[in-house]
Amino acid sequence: MEKKEYIFKFLDDLSRNNSKDWMNEHRNRYETAKAYWLEEVQKILDRLSMHDTRFEMFAPKDTIMRINNNRMFHPEKPIYKTHFAFSPTQKKDEYAPFFFSYGSASSLMGGGIWRPNADILKRVRAHINRDGAQLEKAVSSKEFRSFFGGLQEDDQKLKSAPKGYDKEHPQIELLRYKNFTAAIEPTREQLIYNELADIAEEVYLKLKPMNDFFHEALH
């Protein structure tokens, strides 16, 4: 518990002092918080490996995201992110079976497909066209909706049917999506007083029926 609180305290202070000078002065705190984060990531990977051995291939350091913001195209962003995040995926992976952002302002656990390229979206829609009932069952189940509240809002969702698809298709609503993600936003208290691996495992398993559909569509 103390280590997770330490991470939050560091991120809180960073959010109030987001500058290179401050980071340089507190580099030792950052390194300690990062080390604690990597410990939690390892615990989560160990737990997820019980359900899928592919998670064994990941070293924690290769799954975490840089704390520096990429400001080349977004110079308005602060220098540093105010969260730690990781996703056990490779560059070639087409969907995320799990994602976790542990942040000062808010945290998020989820997964799915986000901002896919045209080819991936084409293949997913083709699979929905063939067997959309499977995905519809996964994301509209009582368990999924109770836990995630359904699919997350998609700001890129089409207003009509994609080109080449029937407006009367049984799964037309799903065909209109471009992003297929689901997530929860655990509170700071939930993350501090519970094992992160326990929460992560539950999220991963709740996502699995949806992600199984994407695996079938893309492999």
Disulfide bonds with the S-S distance in Angstrom:
none
